[in-house]
Amino acid sequence: MKIILIGIQGAGKSTQGNLLAEKLKIPYLSTGHIFRNLAKEKTKLGRYIKEIMNAGYLIPDRKTLIIVSDYLKRSEYQMGYILDGFPRTVPQAKLFRNGVDKVVYLKVSDKEALWRLSYRNGETREDETLAALRNRIELFHKLTEPVLEFYRKKKILVEIDGEQKIEQINKDILRRVKKNP
Ligand code: AMP
């Protein structure tokens, strides 16, 4: 099963992605993670990606598509996956040729997401300054919300209240991805 997770930063995509991976026995991957790894490389591509990420902007669609499609060719993803962070724009969704079974939208308000991110325990990331966070939220509304519409029309969008307890969100997702919309 190929599942896509969509939500603003702080919506709980990686928490839910990891839980789903465990329960459905399919791997979880995030484009944020792929890009952060690439940004560590001391190559021209690495430096280019780092600069865009730290400003809170998106990597251009064509580049993103090539990198993600290439990554998904790895053997561990052939039986399915839970993909977080892609597609983020309508052109990415339209050009993606890998097949998608269900798209899960984890719905959380901007206020709740900012609150969660400001109080997130542990690591502070270089690409998580308040300005970069605000940029990402703005980009989500402008560029990613139309992606929800794209999948809604295809009748594979599942909308989940992401402001509930972690276990309840997980139960809701499992129930909804296992049945037809
Ligand atoms: P994330 O951890 O998902 O917030 O991703 C971190 C950063 O990686 C984003 O702010 C973008 O700069 C970049 N990124 C991740 N996924 C995409 C995507 N699908 N398209 C363009 N840029 C992306």
Backbone and ligand atoms as CSV (ligand in chain L), in Angstrom:
chain,resi,resn,atom,element,x,y,z
A,1,MET,N,N,0.828,-1.199,0.000
A,1,MET,CA,C,0.000,0.000,0.000
A,1,MET,C,C,0.872,1.262,0.000
A,2,LYS,N,N,0.513,2.199,-0.858
A,2,LYS,CA,C,1.281,3.444,-0.936
A,2,LYS,C,C,0.452,4.571,-0.326
A,3,ILE,N,N,0.971,5.088,0.785
A,3,ILE,CA,C,0.236,6.114,1.516
A,3,ILE,C,C,1.039,7.409,1.537
A,4,ILE,N,N,0.342,8.517,1.330
A,4,ILE,CA,C,0.999,9.816,1.428
A,4,ILE,C,C,0.430,10.556,2.640
A,5,LEU,N,N,1.322,11.168,3.413
A,5,LEU,CA,C,0.890,11.924,4.589
A,5,LEU,C,C,1.070,13.405,4.304
A,6,ILE,N,N,0.019,14.177,4.494
A,6,ILE,CA,C,0.119,15.624,4.267
A,6,ILE,C,C,-0.335,16.374,5.522
A,7,GLY,N,N,0.372,17.446,5.838
A,7,GLY,CA,C,-0.011,18.279,6.981
A,7,GLY,C,C,1.044,19.347,7.173
A,8,ILE,N,N,0.691,20.434,7.880
A,8,ILE,CA,C,1.702,21.464,8.119
A,8,ILE,C,C,2.757,20.922,9.078
A,9,GLN,N,N,3.890,21.613,9.101
A,9,GLN,CA,C,4.951,21.182,10.012
A,9,GLN,C,C,4.385,21.250,11.435
A,10,GLY,N,N,4.610,20.215,12.214
A,10,GLY,CA,C,4.078,20.207,13.572
A,10,GLY,C,C,2.744,19.472,13.663
A,11,ALA,N,N,2.250,18.955,12.527
A,11,ALA,CA,C,0.965,18.247,12.540
A,11,ALA,C,C,1.078,16.831,13.102
A,12,GLY,N,N,2.314,16.340,13.227
A,12,GLY,CA,C,2.508,14.992,13.767
A,12,GLY,C,C,2.723,13.933,12.696
A,13,LYS,N,N,3.162,14.368,11.512
A,13,LYS,CA,C,3.330,13.413,10.408
A,13,LYS,C,C,4.373,12.347,10.720
A,14,SER,N,N,5.489,12.742,11.318
A,14,SER,CA,C,6.518,11.719,11.533
A,14,SER,C,C,6.110,10.767,12.661
A,15,THR,N,N,5.436,11.268,13.680
A,15,THR,CA,C,4.938,10.389,14.754
A,15,THR,C,C,3.965,9.380,14.161
A,16,GLN,N,N,2.993,9.876,13.400
A,16,GLN,CA,C,1.989,8.979,12.823
A,16,GLN,C,C,2.587,8.092,11.741
A,17,GLY,N,N,3.515,8.634,10.972
A,17,GLY,CA,C,4.161,7.846,9.916
A,17,GLY,C,C,4.889,6.648,10.506
A,18,ASN,N,N,5.611,6.869,11.588
A,18,ASN,CA,C,6.354,5.774,12.220
A,18,ASN,C,C,5.415,4.739,12.837
A,19,LEU,N,N,4.326,5.218,13.456
A,19,LEU,CA,C,3.352,4.288,14.047
A,19,LEU,C,C,2.689,3.430,12.971
A,20,LEU,N,N,2.337,4.083,11.869
A,20,LEU,CA,C,1.689,3.360,10.766
A,20,LEU,C,C,2.627,2.330,10.166
A,21,ALA,N,N,3.896,2.727,10.037
A,21,ALA,CA,C,4.893,1.819,9.457
A,21,ALA,C,C,4.970,0.543,10.289
A,22,GLU,N,N,4.932,0.726,11.608
A,22,GLU,CA,C,5.011,-0.418,12.517
A,22,GLU,C,C,3.783,-1.311,12.354
A,23,LYS,N,N,2.616,-0.679,12.326
A,23,LYS,CA,C,1.378,-1.464,12.288
A,23,LYS,C,C,1.101,-2.081,10.917
A,24,LEU,N,N,1.441,-1.371,9.853
A,24,LEU,CA,C,1.141,-1.894,8.509
A,24,LEU,C,C,2.316,-2.660,7.907
A,25,LYS,N,N,3.439,-2.613,8.611
A,25,LYS,CA,C,4.668,-3.300,8.174
A,25,LYS,C,C,5.138,-2.851,6.782
A,26,ILE,N,N,5.091,-1.550,6.594
A,26,ILE,CA,C,5.668,-0.960,5.379
A,26,ILE,C,C,6.566,0.197,5.812
A,27,PRO,N,N,7.627,0.490,5.054
A,27,PRO,CA,C,8.553,1.519,5.512
A,27,PRO,C,C,8.018,2.953,5.409
A,28,TYR,N,N,8.528,3.775,6.333
A,28,TYR,CA,C,8.167,5.192,6.368
A,28,TYR,C,C,9.367,5.994,5.874
A,29,LEU,N,N,9.119,6.964,5.047
A,29,LEU,CA,C,10.221,7.864,4.676
A,29,LEU,C,C,9.705,9.277,4.499
A,30,SER,N,N,10.586,10.244,4.739
A,30,SER,CA,C,10.154,11.634,4.571
A,30,SER,C,C,11.129,12.368,3.662
A,31,THR,N,N,10.567,13.239,2.812
A,31,THR,CA,C,11.444,13.976,1.911
A,31,THR,C,C,12.291,14.970,2.702
A,32,GLY,N,N,11.764,15.455,3.847
A,32,GLY,CA,C,12.555,16.351,4.693
A,32,GLY,C,C,13.854,15.658,5.107
A,33,HIS,N,N,13.732,14.379,5.464
A,33,HIS,CA,C,14.888,13.594,5.887
A,33,HIS,C,C,15.866,13.393,4.710
A,34,ILE,N,N,15.325,13.075,3.549
A,34,ILE,CA,C,16.170,12.885,2.356
A,34,ILE,C,C,16.941,14.179,2.067
A,35,PHE,N,N,16.213,15.303,2.088
A,35,PHE,CA,C,16.865,16.575,1.775
A,35,PHE,C,C,17.861,17.010,2.848
A,36,ARG,N,N,17.533,16.731,4.118
A,36,ARG,CA,C,18.487,17.099,5.181
A,36,ARG,C,C,19.785,16.311,5.015
A,37,ASN,N,N,19.662,15.035,4.614
A,37,ASN,CA,C,20.876,14.242,4.371
A,37,ASN,C,C,21.674,14.794,3.196
A,38,LEU,N,N,20.966,15.153,2.131
A,38,LEU,CA,C,21.659,15.718,0.961
A,38,LEU,C,C,22.337,17.037,1.325
A,39,ALA,N,N,21.682,17.822,2.206
A,39,ALA,CA,C,22.212,19.136,2.590
A,39,ALA,C,C,23.519,19.019,3.375
A,40,LYS,N,N,23.770,17.838,3.939
A,40,LYS,CA,C,25.012,17.638,4.707
A,40,LYS,C,C,26.200,17.398,3.786
A,41,GLU,N,N,25.901,17.005,2.542
A,41,GLU,CA,C,26.987,16.687,1.609
A,41,GLU,C,C,27.702,17.952,1.143
A,42,LYS,N,N,29.021,17.857,1.085
A,42,LYS,CA,C,29.789,19.037,0.669
A,42,LYS,C,C,29.935,19.068,-0.846
A,43,THR,N,N,28.774,19.046,-1.506
A,43,THR,CA,C,28.766,19.094,-2.970
A,43,THR,C,C,27.979,20.345,-3.367
A,44,LYS,N,N,27.995,20.633,-4.650
A,44,LYS,CA,C,27.256,21.799,-5.134
A,44,LYS,C,C,25.761,21.618,-4.829
A,45,LEU,N,N,25.257,20.403,-5.097
A,45,LEU,CA,C,23.844,20.113,-4.838
A,45,LEU,C,C,23.534,20.252,-3.336
A,46,GLY,N,N,24.439,19.732,-2.497
A,46,GLY,CA,C,24.272,19.799,-1.049
A,46,GLY,C,C,24.161,21.229,-0.551
A,47,ARG,N,N,25.064,22.085,-1.002
A,47,ARG,CA,C,25.067,23.488,-0.557
A,47,ARG,C,C,23.810,24.228,-1.042
A,48,TYR,N,N,23.413,23.903,-2.260
A,48,TYR,CA,C,22.239,24.521,-2.869
A,48,TYR,C,C,20.978,24.164,-2.054
A,49,ILE,N,N,20.842,22.880,-1.724
A,49,ILE,CA,C,19.679,22.422,-0.970
A,49,ILE,C,C,19.674,23.022,0.437
A,50,LYS,N,N,20.846,23.071,1.061
A,50,LYS,CA,C,20.937,23.609,2.424
A,50,LYS,C,C,20.443,25.052,2.483
A,51,GLU,N,N,20.873,25.823,1.514
A,51,GLU,CA,C,20.504,27.237,1.490
A,51,GLU,C,C,18.985,27.408,1.370
A,52,ILE,N,N,18.357,26.635,0.481
A,52,ILE,CA,C,16.906,26.744,0.284
A,52,ILE,C,C,16.172,26.278,1.545
A,53,MET,N,N,16.606,25.160,2.107
A,53,MET,CA,C,15.942,24.610,3.287
A,53,MET,C,C,16.015,25.555,4.474
A,54,ASN,N,N,17.186,26.121,4.718
A,54,ASN,CA,C,17.341,26.977,5.888
A,54,ASN,C,C,16.503,28.250,5.805
A,55,ALA,N,N,16.164,28.650,4.589
A,55,ALA,CA,C,15.310,29.828,4.429
A,55,ALA,C,C,13.833,29.451,4.542
A,56,GLY,N,N,13.554,28.146,4.569
A,56,GLY,CA,C,12.165,27.694,4.688
A,56,GLY,C,C,11.454,27.646,3.350
A,57,TYR,N,N,12.215,27.665,2.260
A,57,TYR,CA,C,11.596,27.580,0.942
A,57,TYR,C,C,11.573,26.141,0.446
A,58,LEU,N,N,10.900,25.930,-0.689
A,58,LEU,CA,C,10.825,24.573,-1.242
A,58,LEU,C,C,11.893,24.367,-2.309
A,59,ILE,N,N,12.374,23.134,-2.402
A,59,ILE,CA,C,13.296,22.764,-3.475
A,59,ILE,C,C,12.456,22.784,-4.768
A,60,PRO,N,N,12.996,23.257,-5.886
A,60,PRO,CA,C,12.187,23.320,-7.116
A,60,PRO,C,C,11.581,21.953,-7.486
A,61,ASP,N,N,10.372,22.025,-8.066
A,61,ASP,CA,C,9.598,20.816,-8.359
A,61,ASP,C,C,10.350,19.748,-9.155
A,62,ARG,N,N,11.010,20.185,-10.229
A,62,ARG,CA,C,11.641,19.209,-11.119
A,62,ARG,C,C,12.749,18.451,-10.395
A,63,LYS,N,N,13.530,19.221,-9.618
A,63,LYS,CA,C,14.636,18.623,-8.859
A,63,LYS,C,C,14.083,17.654,-7.804
A,64,THR,N,N,13.040,18.110,-7.119
A,64,THR,CA,C,12.415,17.288,-6.073
A,64,THR,C,C,11.910,15.976,-6.673
A,65,LEU,N,N,11.239,16.101,-7.802
A,65,LEU,CA,C,10.653,14.925,-8.429
A,65,LEU,C,C,11.706,13.892,-8.807
A,66,ILE,N,N,12.810,14.373,-9.366
A,66,ILE,CA,C,13.887,13.460,-9.767
A,66,ILE,C,C,14.462,12.760,-8.531
A,67,ILE,N,N,14.738,13.547,-7.477
A,67,ILE,CA,C,15.361,12.988,-6.270
A,67,ILE,C,C,14.429,11.958,-5.611
A,68,VAL,N,N,13.136,12.317,-5.471
A,68,VAL,CA,C,12.195,11.419,-4.792
A,68,VAL,C,C,11.944,10.145,-5.631
A,69,SER,N,N,11.713,10.317,-6.927
A,69,SER,CA,C,11.429,9.147,-7.772
A,69,SER,C,C,12.606,8.184,-7.755
A,70,ASP,N,N,13.794,8.743,-7.765
A,70,ASP,CA,C,14.997,7.929,-7.731
A,70,ASP,C,C,15.104,7.148,-6.416
A,71,TYR,N,N,14.809,7.831,-5.332
A,71,TYR,CA,C,14.882,7.227,-3.993
A,71,TYR,C,C,13.891,6.063,-3.877
A,72,LEU,N,N,12.717,6.255,-4.460
A,72,LEU,CA,C,11.667,5.237,-4.337
A,72,LEU,C,C,11.936,3.992,-5.180
A,73,LYS,N,N,13.005,4.037,-5.977
A,73,LYS,CA,C,13.352,2.845,-6.771
A,73,LYS,C,C,14.043,1.802,-5.907
A,74,ARG,N,N,14.470,2.201,-4.682
A,74,ARG,CA,C,15.169,1.259,-3.806
A,74,ARG,C,C,14.272,0.060,-3.484
A,75,SER,N,N,14.912,-1.116,-3.340
A,75,SER,CA,C,14.139,-2.347,-3.201
A,75,SER,C,C,13.179,-2.320,-2.012
A,76,GLU,N,N,13.582,-1.646,-0.907
A,76,GLU,CA,C,12.725,-1.678,0.295
A,76,GLU,C,C,11.380,-0.972,0.105
A,77,TYR,N,N,11.231,-0.201,-0.968
A,77,TYR,CA,C,9.972,0.516,-1.161
A,77,TYR,C,C,9.063,-0.129,-2.207
A,78,GLN,N,N,9.473,-1.286,-2.717
A,78,GLN,CA,C,8.703,-1.870,-3.811
A,78,GLN,C,C,7.357,-2.449,-3.365
A,79,MET,N,N,7.237,-2.797,-2.074
A,79,MET,CA,C,5.964,-3.349,-1.587
A,79,MET,C,C,5.049,-2.254,-1.029
A,80,GLY,N,N,5.494,-1.026,-1.105
A,80,GLY,CA,C,4.692,0.086,-0.593
A,80,GLY,C,C,5.486,0.933,0.371
A,81,TYR,N,N,4.889,2.046,0.793
A,81,TYR,CA,C,5.574,2.967,1.705
A,81,TYR,C,C,4.598,3.996,2.254
A,82,ILE,N,N,5.076,4.668,3.295
A,82,ILE,CA,C,4.346,5.807,3.846
A,82,ILE,C,C,5.246,7.001,3.596
A,83,LEU,N,N,4.811,7.856,2.716
A,83,LEU,CA,C,5.651,8.973,2.278
A,83,LEU,C,C,5.171,10.285,2.886
A,84,ASP,N,N,6.077,10.951,3.587
A,84,ASP,CA,C,5.738,12.203,4.273
A,84,ASP,C,C,6.502,13.365,3.629
A,85,GLY,N,N,5.793,14.414,3.270
A,85,GLY,CA,C,6.473,15.612,2.762
A,85,GLY,C,C,6.454,15.768,1.249
A,86,PHE,N,N,5.822,14.850,0.573
A,86,PHE,CA,C,5.757,14.902,-0.891
A,86,PHE,C,C,4.445,14.256,-1.327
A,87,PRO,N,N,3.748,14.770,-2.325
A,87,PRO,CA,C,3.951,16.032,-3.032
A,87,PRO,C,C,3.501,17.240,-2.205
A,88,ARG,N,N,4.232,18.334,-2.406
A,88,ARG,CA,C,3.957,19.576,-1.686
A,88,ARG,C,C,3.318,20.621,-2.604
A,89,THR,N,N,3.314,20.342,-3.909
A,89,THR,CA,C,2.728,21.294,-4.857
A,89,THR,C,C,1.909,20.503,-5.884
A,90,VAL,N,N,0.989,21.180,-6.569
A,90,VAL,CA,C,0.177,20.488,-7.572
A,90,VAL,C,C,1.041,19.934,-8.715
A,91,PRO,N,N,2.024,20.703,-9.232
A,91,PRO,CA,C,2.868,20.105,-10.278
A,91,PRO,C,C,3.560,18.817,-9.805
A,92,GLN,N,N,4.025,18.784,-8.561
A,92,GLN,CA,C,4.648,17.553,-8.053
A,92,GLN,C,C,3.623,16.405,-8.074
A,93,ALA,N,N,2.393,16.687,-7.631
A,93,ALA,CA,C,1.358,15.647,-7.585
A,93,ALA,C,C,1.032,15.153,-8.985
A,94,LYS,N,N,0.939,16.086,-9.922
A,94,LYS,CA,C,0.570,15.709,-11.292
A,94,LYS,C,C,1.655,14.900,-11.971
A,95,LEU,N,N,2.922,15.231,-11.668
A,95,LEU,CA,C,4.035,14.562,-12.354
A,95,LEU,C,C,4.437,13.243,-11.696
A,96,PHE,N,N,3.970,13.016,-10.468
A,96,PHE,CA,C,4.371,11.814,-9.729
A,96,PHE,C,C,3.729,10.583,-10.375
A,97,ARG,N,N,4.566,9.629,-10.757
A,97,ARG,CA,C,4.071,8.480,-11.518
A,97,ARG,C,C,4.158,7.165,-10.752
A,98,ASN,N,N,4.259,7.279,-9.429
A,98,ASN,CA,C,4.500,6.061,-8.659
A,98,ASN,C,C,3.225,5.364,-8.184
A,99,GLY,N,N,2.091,6.007,-8.354
A,99,GLY,CA,C,0.848,5.405,-7.875
A,99,GLY,C,C,0.638,5.689,-6.399
A,100,VAL,N,N,-0.568,6.087,-6.045
A,100,VAL,CA,C,-0.868,6.416,-4.654
A,100,VAL,C,C,-2.198,5.751,-4.311
A,101,ASP,N,N,-2.248,5.040,-3.180
A,101,ASP,CA,C,-3.509,4.401,-2.787
A,101,ASP,C,C,-4.371,5.313,-1.929
A,102,LYS,N,N,-3.715,5.927,-0.924
A,102,LYS,CA,C,-4.470,6.804,-0.027
A,102,LYS,C,C,-3.615,8.018,0.351
A,103,VAL,N,N,-4.280,9.166,0.497
A,103,VAL,CA,C,-3.587,10.373,0.938
A,103,VAL,C,C,-4.229,10.791,2.264
A,104,VAL,N,N,-3.424,10.815,3.309
A,104,VAL,CA,C,-3.943,11.147,4.637
A,104,VAL,C,C,-3.581,12.592,4.964
A,105,TYR,N,N,-4.610,13.401,5.184
A,105,TYR,CA,C,-4.375,14.793,5.579
A,105,TYR,C,C,-4.557,14.916,7.092
A,106,LEU,N,N,-3.456,15.216,7.764
A,106,LEU,CA,C,-3.493,15.399,9.223
A,106,LEU,C,C,-3.787,16.869,9.485
A,107,LYS,N,N,-5.012,17.132,9.867
A,107,LYS,CA,C,-5.451,18.527,9.977
A,107,LYS,C,C,-5.200,19.098,11.380
A,108,VAL,N,N,-4.372,20.141,11.417
A,108,VAL,CA,C,-4.028,20.815,12.674
A,108,VAL,C,C,-4.009,22.315,12.387
A,109,SER,N,N,-4.510,23.133,13.313
A,109,SER,CA,C,-4.526,24.588,13.058
A,109,SER,C,C,-3.101,25.152,13.107
A,110,ASP,N,N,-2.908,26.304,12.456
A,110,ASP,CA,C,-1.584,26.957,12.455
A,110,ASP,C,C,-1.149,27.231,13.887
A,111,LYS,N,N,-2.113,27.686,14.698
A,111,LYS,CA,C,-1.813,28.069,16.075
A,111,LYS,C,C,-1.289,26.866,16.869
A,112,GLU,N,N,-1.988,25.747,16.733
A,112,GLU,CA,C,-1.583,24.524,17.449
A,112,GLU,C,C,-0.198,24.061,16.973
A,113,ALA,N,N,0.030,24.131,15.638
A,113,ALA,CA,C,1.314,23.667,15.087
A,113,ALA,C,C,2.461,24.536,15.607
A,114,LEU,N,N,2.274,25.860,15.586
A,114,LEU,CA,C,3.328,26.765,16.066
A,114,LEU,C,C,3.601,26.541,17.551
A,115,TRP,N,N,2.526,26.310,18.301
A,115,TRP,CA,C,2.664,26.063,19.734
A,115,TRP,C,C,3.482,24.793,19.959
A,116,ARG,N,N,3.115,23.731,19.218
A,116,ARG,CA,C,3.830,22.458,19.383
A,116,ARG,C,C,5.305,22.609,19.026
A,117,LEU,N,N,5.586,23.333,17.938
A,117,LEU,CA,C,6.976,23.467,17.481
A,117,LEU,C,C,7.804,24.322,18.430
A,118,SER,N,N,7.163,25.354,19.012
A,118,SER,CA,C,7.913,26.204,19.937
A,118,SER,C,C,8.276,25.457,21.210
A,119,TYR,N,N,7.447,24.461,21.563
A,119,TYR,CA,C,7.711,23.744,22.812
A,119,TYR,C,C,8.242,22.341,22.578
A,120,ARG,N,N,8.637,22.066,21.328
A,120,ARG,CA,C,9.133,20.715,21.012
A,120,ARG,C,C,10.378,20.419,21.847
A,121,ASN,N,N,10.346,19.306,22.530
A,121,ASN,CA,C,11.501,18.946,23.366
A,121,ASN,C,C,12.688,18.547,22.512
A,122,GLY,N,N,13.847,18.639,23.095
A,122,GLY,CA,C,15.031,18.087,22.443
A,122,GLY,C,C,15.618,18.993,21.389
A,123,GLU,N,N,15.922,18.396,20.248
A,123,GLU,CA,C,16.757,19.065,19.236
A,123,GLU,C,C,16.170,20.358,18.663
A,124,THR,N,N,17.035,21.320,18.415
A,124,THR,CA,C,16.605,22.502,17.663
A,124,THR,C,C,17.284,22.367,16.305
A,125,ARG,N,N,16.507,22.463,15.266
A,125,ARG,CA,C,17.101,22.296,13.946
A,125,ARG,C,C,17.435,23.635,13.337
A,126,GLU,N,N,18.468,23.582,12.493
A,126,GLU,CA,C,18.962,24.802,11.845
A,126,GLU,C,C,17.886,25.432,10.955
A,127,ASP,N,N,16.979,24.564,10.429
A,127,ASP,CA,C,15.949,25.079,9.523
A,127,ASP,C,C,14.636,25.345,10.258
A,128,GLU,N,N,14.692,25.486,11.599
A,128,GLU,CA,C,13.466,25.713,12.352
A,128,GLU,C,C,13.416,27.050,13.092
A,129,THR,N,N,13.936,28.100,12.487
A,129,THR,CA,C,13.798,29.417,13.107
A,129,THR,C,C,12.334,29.832,12.940
A,130,LEU,N,N,11.876,30.782,13.771
A,130,LEU,CA,C,10.471,31.197,13.687
A,130,LEU,C,C,10.126,31.724,12.291
A,131,ALA,N,N,11.072,32.471,11.687
A,131,ALA,CA,C,10.819,33.029,10.350
A,131,ALA,C,C,10.647,31.900,9.335
A,132,ALA,N,N,11.494,30.876,9.438
A,132,ALA,CA,C,11.396,29.753,8.500
A,132,ALA,C,C,10.096,28.974,8.727
A,133,LEU,N,N,9.699,28.846,9.997
A,133,LEU,CA,C,8.454,28.124,10.299
A,133,LEU,C,C,7.251,28.852,9.710
A,134,ARG,N,N,7.241,30.178,9.891
A,134,ARG,CA,C,6.122,30.972,9.355
A,134,ARG,C,C,6.071,30.886,7.829
A,135,ASN,N,N,7.258,30.911,7.226
A,135,ASN,CA,C,7.347,30.769,5.779
A,135,ASN,C,C,6.729,29.468,5.318
A,136,ARG,N,N,7.058,28.384,6.035
A,136,ARG,CA,C,6.555,27.063,5.652
A,136,ARG,C,C,5.042,26.977,5.776
A,137,ILE,N,N,4.512,27.587,6.851
A,137,ILE,CA,C,3.056,27.541,7.046
A,137,ILE,C,C,2.367,28.300,5.909
A,138,GLU,N,N,2.943,29.449,5.565
A,138,GLU,CA,C,2.383,30.243,4.474
A,138,GLU,C,C,2.426,29.457,3.153
A,139,LEU,N,N,3.572,28.807,2.916
A,139,LEU,CA,C,3.714,28.015,1.691
A,139,LEU,C,C,2.733,26.851,1.673
A,140,PHE,N,N,2.473,26.289,2.841
A,140,PHE,CA,C,1.523,25.174,2.907
A,140,PHE,C,C,0.159,25.629,2.404
A,141,HIS,N,N,-0.310,26.768,2.937
A,141,HIS,CA,C,-1.637,27.235,2.526
A,141,HIS,C,C,-1.677,27.558,1.039
A,142,LYS,N,N,-0.604,28.170,0.574
A,142,LYS,CA,C,-0.597,28.617,-0.819
A,142,LYS,C,C,-0.398,27.448,-1.801
A,143,LEU,N,N,0.583,26.596,-1.516
A,143,LEU,CA,C,0.964,25.580,-2.505
A,143,LEU,C,C,0.468,24.169,-2.211
A,144,THR,N,N,0.365,23.805,-0.931
A,144,THR,CA,C,0.028,22.408,-0.630
A,144,THR,C,C,-1.475,22.182,-0.470
A,145,GLU,N,N,-2.206,23.191,0.004
A,145,GLU,CA,C,-3.653,22.997,0.115
A,145,GLU,C,C,-4.302,22.629,-1.223
A,146,PRO,N,N,-3.865,23.221,-2.336
A,146,PRO,CA,C,-4.428,22.778,-3.625
A,146,PRO,C,C,-4.139,21.302,-3.944
A,147,VAL,N,N,-3.077,20.750,-3.348
A,147,VAL,CA,C,-2.769,19.322,-3.559
A,147,VAL,C,C,-3.876,18.473,-2.915
A,148,LEU,N,N,-4.412,18.958,-1.788
A,148,LEU,CA,C,-5.493,18.215,-1.117
A,148,LEU,C,C,-6.699,18.121,-2.056
A,149,GLU,N,N,-6.985,19.238,-2.707
A,149,GLU,CA,C,-8.099,19.280,-3.648
A,149,GLU,C,C,-7.878,18.302,-4.808
A,150,PHE,N,N,-6.640,18.260,-5.261
A,150,PHE,CA,C,-6.268,17.354,-6.371
A,150,PHE,C,C,-6.605,15.903,-6.001
A,151,TYR,N,N,-6.253,15.493,-4.776
A,151,TYR,CA,C,-6.516,14.108,-4.359
A,151,TYR,C,C,-7.968,13.901,-3.925
A,152,ARG,N,N,-8.600,14.970,-3.462
A,152,ARG,CA,C,-10.023,14.856,-3.096
A,152,ARG,C,C,-10.823,14.491,-4.340
A,153,LYS,N,N,-10.477,15.141,-5.439
A,153,LYS,CA,C,-11.182,14.871,-6.703
A,153,LYS,C,C,-10.947,13.429,-7.150
A,154,LYS,N,N,-9.791,12.882,-6.831
A,154,LYS,CA,C,-9.487,11.487,-7.198
A,154,LYS,C,C,-10.121,10.503,-6.215
A,155,LYS,N,N,-10.748,11.036,-5.178
A,155,LYS,CA,C,-11.454,10.249,-4.155
A,155,LYS,C,C,-10.545,9.328,-3.347
A,156,ILE,N,N,-9.328,9.798,-3.109
A,156,ILE,CA,C,-8.439,8.991,-2.269
A,156,ILE,C,C,-7.964,9.787,-1.042
A,157,LEU,N,N,-8.557,10.965,-0.847
A,157,LEU,CA,C,-8.152,11.791,0.305
A,157,LEU,C,C,-8.920,11.390,1.564
A,158,VAL,N,N,-8.171,11.240,2.650
A,158,VAL,CA,C,-8.749,10.909,3.941
A,158,VAL,C,C,-8.363,12.050,4.888
A,159,GLU,N,N,-9.363,12.697,5.483
A,159,GLU,CA,C,-9.061,13.843,6.346
A,159,GLU,C,C,-9.183,13.431,7.810
A,160,ILE,N,N,-8.127,13.694,8.578
A,160,ILE,CA,C,-8.083,13.230,9.974
A,160,ILE,C,C,-7.871,14.422,10.910
A,161,ASP,N,N,-8.604,14.433,12.026
A,161,ASP,CA,C,-8.412,15.478,13.032
A,161,ASP,C,C,-7.096,15.208,13.765
A,162,GLY,N,N,-6.090,16.045,13.482
A,162,GLY,CA,C,-4.758,15.834,14.046
A,162,GLY,C,C,-4.561,16.454,15.423
A,163,GLU,N,N,-5.646,16.966,15.997
A,163,GLU,CA,C,-5.506,17.601,17.321
A,163,GLU,C,C,-5.981,16.676,18.443
A,164,GLN,N,N,-6.181,15.405,18.115
A,164,GLN,CA,C,-6.586,14.440,19.137
A,164,GLN,C,C,-5.341,13.791,19.747
A,165,LYS,N,N,-5.567,12.846,20.651
A,165,LYS,CA,C,-4.436,12.119,21.241
A,165,LYS,C,C,-3.789,11.232,20.168
A,166,ILE,N,N,-2.470,11.033,20.306
A,166,ILE,CA,C,-1.705,10.270,19.314
A,166,ILE,C,C,-2.364,8.923,18.971
A,167,GLU,N,N,-2.771,8.164,19.994
A,167,GLU,CA,C,-3.349,6.828,19.761
A,167,GLU,C,C,-4.656,6.899,18.983
A,168,GLN,N,N,-5.475,7.931,19.327
A,168,GLN,CA,C,-6.763,8.079,18.646
A,168,GLN,C,C,-6.553,8.438,17.168
A,169,ILE,N,N,-5.566,9.301,16.913
A,169,ILE,CA,C,-5.280,9.692,15.524
A,169,ILE,C,C,-4.866,8.450,14.743
A,170,ASN,N,N,-3.996,7.659,15.361
A,170,ASN,CA,C,-3.524,6.440,14.705
A,170,ASN,C,C,-4.684,5.487,14.387
A,171,LYS,N,N,-5.599,5.333,15.352
A,171,LYS,CA,C,-6.764,4.451,15.138
A,171,LYS,C,C,-7.609,4.972,13.980
A,172,ASP,N,N,-7.830,6.294,13.970
A,172,ASP,CA,C,-8.649,6.888,12.901
A,172,ASP,C,C,-8.009,6.640,11.538
A,173,ILE,N,N,-6.693,6.830,11.470
A,173,ILE,CA,C,-6.019,6.648,10.173
A,173,ILE,C,C,-6.158,5.198,9.723
A,174,LEU,N,N,-5.862,4.263,10.625
A,174,LEU,CA,C,-5.911,2.843,10.251
A,174,LEU,C,C,-7.305,2.451,9.753
A,175,ARG,N,N,-8.316,2.933,10.479
A,175,ARG,CA,C,-9.691,2.598,10.100
A,175,ARG,C,C,-9.993,3.143,8.699
A,176,ARG,N,N,-9.557,4.375,8.452
A,176,ARG,CA,C,-9.910,5.025,7.188
A,176,ARG,C,C,-9.080,4.538,5.997
A,177,VAL,N,N,-7.822,4.167,6.218
A,177,VAL,CA,C,-7.036,3.728,5.051
A,177,VAL,C,C,-7.421,2.304,4.634
A,178,LYS,N,N,-8.015,1.572,5.571
A,178,LYS,CA,C,-8.350,0.193,5.243
A,178,LYS,C,C,-9.685,0.066,4.500
A,179,LYS,N,N,-10.496,1.137,4.547
A,179,LYS,CA,C,-11.761,1.035,3.804
A,179,LYS,C,C,-11.763,2.029,2.642
A,180,ASN,N,N,-12.681,1.791,1.722
A,180,ASN,CA,C,-12.799,2.723,0.605
A,180,ASN,C,C,-13.469,3.998,1.095
A,181,PRO,N,N,-13.099,5.165,0.513
A,181,PRO,CA,C,-13.668,6.406,1.042
A,181,PRO,C,C,-15.188,6.496,0.829
L,1,AMP,P1,P,10.102,18.894,6.118
L,1,AMP,O1,O,10.937,18.217,7.154
L,1,AMP,O2,O,9.120,17.995,5.450
L,1,AMP,O3,O,9.469,20.153,6.621
L,1,AMP,O4,O,11.116,19.332,4.952
L,1,AMP,C1,C,12.166,20.208,5.226
L,1,AMP,C2,C,12.516,21.009,3.989
L,1,AMP,O5,O,12.871,20.128,2.912
L,1,AMP,C3,C,11.393,21.855,3.414
L,1,AMP,O6,O,11.248,23.081,4.088
L,1,AMP,C4,C,11.854,22.036,1.981
L,1,AMP,O7,O,12.879,22.976,1.878
L,1,AMP,C5,C,12.431,20.661,1.674
L,1,AMP,N1,N,11.383,19.762,1.121
L,1,AMP,C6,C,10.887,18.650,1.696
L,1,AMP,N2,N,9.952,18.077,0.905
L,1,AMP,C7,C,9.860,18.853,-0.199
L,1,AMP,C8,C,9.064,18.800,-1.387
L,1,AMP,N3,N,8.174,17.825,-1.589
L,1,AMP,N4,N,9.247,19.776,-2.319
L,1,AMP,C9,C,10.144,20.740,-2.135
L,1,AMP,N5,N,10.919,20.866,-1.043
L,1,AMP,C10,C,10.785,19.933,-0.072
